[in-house]
Amino acid sequence: MKNVVVLGSTGSIGRNTLSVLSDFADRFKVFGFSTNTNTDLLQKQIQRFQPQMVAITDRKGFEAFQKTDETEILFGIAGLKKLCSEPEVDLVINALVGSVGLLPSFEAVESGKDLAIANKETLVIAGGLLIRKAKEKNVRILPIDSEHSAILQCLLTGKKEEVRRLILTASGGPFLDRKKEDLKNIKVKEALSHPTWEMGKKITVDSATLMNKGLEVIEAHWLFDMPADKIRILIHPQSIIHSMVEFVDGSLIAQMSVPDMKIPIQYALFCPERLPTNNRPLDLTQVKNLTFEEPDQEKFPCLEICYQALEMGGTAPAVLNAANELAVKAFLEEKISFVDICEIVTATLKHHQVMENPSLDDILNADKWSRQEAERIINSRSEVGM
Ligand SMILES: NC(=O)c1ccc[n+]([C@@H]2O[C@H](COP(=O)([O-])OP(=O)(O)OC[C@H]3O[C@@H](n4cnc5c(N)ncnc54)[C@H](OP(=O)(O)O)[C@@H]3O)[C@@H](O)[C@H]2O)c1
C-alpha cells in the first residue's frame, strides 16, 4: 500500500488522478491533496477519501474553511511543501498549474519521494536542476503528460543511442484551420474550446497558441536527455497517437489510445507495470483517419520561441514560462488579444539577460523579473492603444 499526495486535486488532472486512485484503492491510500480556491470540491473530496491532511493556498478560502478533527488543514505554499515531505508519503503527484508547482516539486524530490508530474511548468523552468536532484536522491520522475508518457513507453523498445528522434504529436488546437490574419480577433470563449481534450483554462489557451507543444519540447529535453534538434513536432488532429520515437533503423514506434488522461495517469502510477481497467480501448475500425502535417511556424510563432529559449538556456525558459503565464492571464481577462500572447513572451525574452547555470533562487528571481517585465510591456501597449 502506497501513501499518495495529489497536489491540485480539484483541477482536471487532479480529479482524474483521484478517480484512478479510487479504482486501485487496494494499492494506494490517498494521504493528502490540495486546492487553491475550490474549497467546495475539496470538502467533498475530504469526505470521500478521508485524507490525513490537505492544503489550501488561497488565504480567504483557508480562513473560511470548516475545520474538523479528522483532517489537518494546512495553508499556502508551506502547506503544499509539508504535504510533500511527510515521512509516511511514498509518491507525490503534482497536478498544479503554473510555476507555483516548482517549490513543492523540489520539496518532494528533496524528501526522497517519487514524483509523478503533470505540472510541466516545473520541468520547463528548472528541469535540469530537478532531474539532477532526483538522481542524487535516487527517486523517480514520472511524466503524466500524455506525450511524454507515450515517449517513455516507446523508449522501452530500444536503447537511448539507437534513438534518431522523438516525435511529439499535437492536436493543433482549435485554430489549426484558421487563417493567420484571423487569429487577432479570436475571443476567449473560442480559445477555450479545445477539439479533443478537456483541460484547465491555462493549458487550453496554451494548446490554442501551440505554446503548450513548445513547453513540451523543453519538458521532453529534460525528461529524456535529448537535444532540441532531435525533438520534432507533428500535427495529428485526431489525438490518437500520443507521440512516437523514431529509431536509427527506420522503425517508428508509436503509442496509441483514445484521448483519456486516466491512461497516462495510471501508467505513471504503475510504470512499467500494466493493470487491467475499464478504460475504453481504442477501436481502430472506428478511427476513420490518422493524419499528420508539419506545424505552421508562422501562424504559431510560440513553437519557435520555445526552441529559442531552450537554445538560450540558463534562466531563459523560466522567463519564457513566466511571461506566458502572465500573458495568458491577461488574455483571459480580455486585456490583450490572442496574438499578443506570443508577442509579449517574445519581447520579454528579448529584454532578458540570460544567467547560465542558475540556482533555484536565480530561477525564482528570473521568474519574478519576467512577470514584472511582461506586465510593463502589457501596460505600455495599452497606453499607446495597441
Ligand atoms: N488537463 C490536462 O488534460 C493536462 C494534460 C497534460 C498536462 N497537463 C498539465 O497539468 C497541470 C494541471 O493542468 P489542469 O488542466 O489540471 O489545470 P486546472 O484544471 O486548472 O487545475 C489546476 C490545479 O491547481 C490548483 N491551483 C491553481 N492555481 C494555484 C495556485 N496559485 N496555488 C496553488 N494551487 C493552484 C487549482 O486549484 P483550484 O481548483 O482552486 O483552481 C487546481 O487544483 C498543468 O501544468 C498542465 O499543463 C494537463
Ligand as a Chemical Component Dictionary entry (heavy atoms), coordinates in Angstrom:
data_LIG
# 
_chem_comp.id                   LIG 
_chem_comp.type                 NON-POLYMER 
_chem_comp.pdbx_formal_charge   0 
_chem_comp.three_letter_code    LIG 
# 
loop_
_chem_comp_atom.comp_id 
_chem_comp_atom.atom_id 
_chem_comp_atom.alt_atom_id 
_chem_comp_atom.type_symbol 
_chem_comp_atom.charge 
_chem_comp_atom.model_Cartn_x 
_chem_comp_atom.model_Cartn_y 
_chem_comp_atom.model_Cartn_z 
_chem_comp_atom.pdbx_ordinal 
LIG N1  N1  N 0  -5.671 18.867 -18.129 1  
LIG C1  C1  C 0  -4.990 18.049 -18.891 2  
LIG O1  O1  O 0  -5.551 17.220 -19.617 3  
LIG C2  C2  C 0  -3.482 18.097 -18.907 4  
LIG C3  C3  C 0  -2.779 17.252 -19.754 5  
LIG C4  C4  C 0  -1.399 17.248 -19.712 6  
LIG C5  C5  C 0  -0.727 18.082 -18.830 7  
LIG N2  N2  N 1  -1.425 18.928 -18.038 8  
LIG C6  C6  C 0  -0.692 19.811 -17.116 9  
LIG O2  O2  O 0  -1.148 19.511 -15.798 10 
LIG C7  C7  C 0  -1.142 20.698 -14.994 11 
LIG C8  C8  C 0  -2.551 20.906 -14.438 12 
LIG O3  O3  O 0  -3.441 21.161 -15.513 13 
LIG P1  P1  P 0  -5.009 21.129 -15.307 14 
LIG O4  O4  O 0  -5.597 21.197 -16.652 15 
LIG O5  O5  O -1 -5.392 20.004 -14.388 16 
LIG O6  O6  O 0  -5.225 22.535 -14.558 17 
LIG P2  P2  P 0  -6.503 23.026 -13.732 18 
LIG O7  O7  O 0  -7.705 22.249 -14.109 19 
LIG O8  O8  O 0  -6.542 24.492 -13.869 20 
LIG O9  O9  O 0  -6.128 22.620 -12.218 21 
LIG C9  C9  C 0  -5.036 23.186 -11.555 22 
LIG C10 C10 C 0  -4.994 22.816 -10.100 23 
LIG O10 O10 O 0  -4.001 23.639 -9.473  24 
LIG C11 C11 C 0  -4.631 24.461 -8.447  25 
LIG N3  N3  N 0  -4.036 25.796 -8.485  26 
LIG C12 C12 C 0  -4.210 26.761 -9.426  27 
LIG N4  N4  N 0  -3.520 27.868 -9.100  28 
LIG C13 C13 C 0  -2.906 27.611 -7.929  29 
LIG C14 C14 C 0  -2.087 28.381 -7.052  30 
LIG N5  N5  N 0  -1.763 29.648 -7.333  31 
LIG N6  N6  N 0  -1.649 27.796 -5.924  32 
LIG C15 C15 C 0  -1.957 26.510 -5.642  33 
LIG N7  N7  N 0  -2.757 25.734 -6.398  34 
LIG C16 C16 C 0  -3.226 26.282 -7.543  35 
LIG C17 C17 C 0  -6.089 24.508 -8.837  36 
LIG O11 O11 O 0  -6.906 24.838 -7.713  37 
LIG P3  P3  P 0  -8.399 25.481 -7.960  38 
LIG O12 O12 O 0  -9.245 24.315 -8.357  39 
LIG O13 O13 O 0  -8.770 26.098 -6.695  40 
LIG O14 O14 O 0  -8.241 26.484 -9.086  41 
LIG C18 C18 C 0  -6.298 23.081 -9.341  42 
LIG O15 O15 O 0  -6.406 22.198 -8.261  43 
LIG C19 C19 C 0  -0.671 21.830 -15.918 44 
LIG O16 O16 O 0  0.696  22.036 -15.760 45 
LIG C20 C20 C 0  -0.938 21.293 -17.320 46 
LIG O17 O17 O 0  -0.065 21.829 -18.283 47 
LIG C21 C21 C 0  -2.781 18.941 -18.047 48 
# 
loop_
_chem_comp_bond.comp_id 
_chem_comp_bond.atom_id_1 
_chem_comp_bond.atom_id_2 
_chem_comp_bond.value_order 
_chem_comp_bond.pdbx_ordinal 
LIG N1  C1  SING 1  
LIG C1  O1  DOUB 2  
LIG C1  C2  SING 3  
LIG C2  C3  SING 4  
LIG C2  C21 DOUB 5  
LIG C3  C4  DOUB 6  
LIG C4  C5  SING 7  
LIG C5  N2  DOUB 8  
LIG N2  C6  SING 9  
LIG N2  C21 SING 10 
LIG C6  O2  SING 11 
LIG C6  C20 SING 12 
LIG O2  C7  SING 13 
LIG C7  C8  SING 14 
LIG C7  C19 SING 15 
LIG C8  O3  SING 16 
LIG O3  P1  SING 17 
LIG P1  O4  DOUB 18 
LIG P1  O5  SING 19 
LIG P1  O6  SING 20 
LIG O6  P2  SING 21 
LIG P2  O7  DOUB 22 
LIG P2  O8  SING 23 
LIG P2  O9  SING 24 
LIG O9  C9  SING 25 
LIG C9  C10 SING 26 
LIG C10 O10 SING 27 
LIG C10 C18 SING 28 
LIG O10 C11 SING 29 
LIG C11 N3  SING 30 
LIG C11 C17 SING 31 
LIG N3  C12 SING 32 
LIG N3  C16 SING 33 
LIG C12 N4  DOUB 34 
LIG N4  C13 SING 35 
LIG C13 C14 SING 36 
LIG C13 C16 DOUB 37 
LIG C14 N5  SING 38 
LIG C14 N6  DOUB 39 
LIG N6  C15 SING 40 
LIG C15 N7  DOUB 41 
LIG N7  C16 SING 42 
LIG C17 O11 SING 43 
LIG C17 C18 SING 44 
LIG O11 P3  SING 45 
LIG P3  O12 DOUB 46 
LIG P3  O13 SING 47 
LIG P3  O14 SING 48 
LIG C18 O15 SING 49 
LIG C19 O16 SING 50 
LIG C19 C20 SING 51 
LIG C20 O17 SING 52 
# 
